[in-house]
């Protein structure tokens, strides 16, 4: 069993990957450049290995260290760039830089991906996913206030992280860029930024709940608000048709 990968540097890693015949491209997704060996620089090294054909469908990424620098490595086939995505981490490729491309296939695929996913937030599936999440978290918090301290602390933390993820997505910020997100929030969403500051400066559960509700409401206002009681949301594939939804409801629930 392989427990560790041995590379002298990030450049050594990239040079080794370029020698593999089944790797037709490498995309650098983060702000760290692979020639930068400064171990004091914050942040990991993000890259995507592009394969000409699938090796296994069970593994879509791998994490490892190169000289104390954490590496976050996604693994995709060239064909996957031509599919519409619901994975927010795929949006990192919108700002991706190609550092290896054997026959210009990756360049064409990335161009296609950017053109067809640049406005991915208009995807109703993603919007409904967060409308459900915010509503569900608000309900859980309301029901558990003043009960178990650790449970409440955990729920508040999950709520805040979910909000930041949605903010990054809706403002088309590269996933994981939290500092940039707060900077943009302060400059362009100052009302929201002040709510976040108030939230972070109090330990009163009741006030925190009221503030997280206001934060959620602010984020959901352009998207029809919280999930409503007379509204059915489906967990579904992106290619699901309306007739599939009707068929399911009729077959299972409607007499």
C-alpha positions, 0 to 999 in steps of 0.5 A: 500500500502506498502511504506517501508520495515523494516529490522534491518540490511542486515543480518536480511533481508537475514534471513527473505528471507531464511524463504520464501518457494518460494525463493529457493536461494539468490545470492550476486552480489556486493562487499559488504558482507551482514554481513558488517554493515558499513554504511560508506562503499561506494556502495549499496548491490546487491543481486538476489532473485531466485524463484522456479516459477514466481510471476509476469512478470511485475517486475524484481527488487526492490530498497529499503533501509536498515539502510541507505544502498541502496539495489539493488535486482534483482528477477529471476526464476531458469529457467531464468538462463538457458536462454541466456541473452542480459541484461548487468546487468545479467552479475553481476552473473558471479561473484555472490556468493551463500549465500542461496541454498535450494536444490543445484538447484541454484548452478547448474543453476549459473554454467550453466549461467557462462559457457554459458554467460562468452563470452557474448560479442561475441553475435552479438546482443549486439555488433550491439546494441552499434554500432548503439548507438555510430553512433546515438550519434555521428550523434546527436552531430554533428547536434546539436553542437553550438546550445542549451547548455543544449542539447549538455551537455546532449548528451555528458554525455549520450555519455560518459556513453554509452562508459563506459558501453561498456568498462565494458562489453567488458572487462568483468568488473562487471557492475557498477564498474566504478573505477575499469574500469578506473584503468584497462583502465589506465593499459591496454588501456593507449591510450584510457585512455589519450583520456578520460583524454583529453576529461575530461579536455576541454570544447571546444565543437569541441574538445570534439566532435573530442575526443568522435569520437576517443573514439568511434572509438577505442572501435568499431575497433574490431567490424567492426566500426561504423554502415554503411549506406549500412548495416541493423541492426535489433532490434530483439529477441535473437532467431530470425533466418535469414529467419525471417529477410528476410521475414520481409524485403520482406513483408514490403519493397521489391516490 
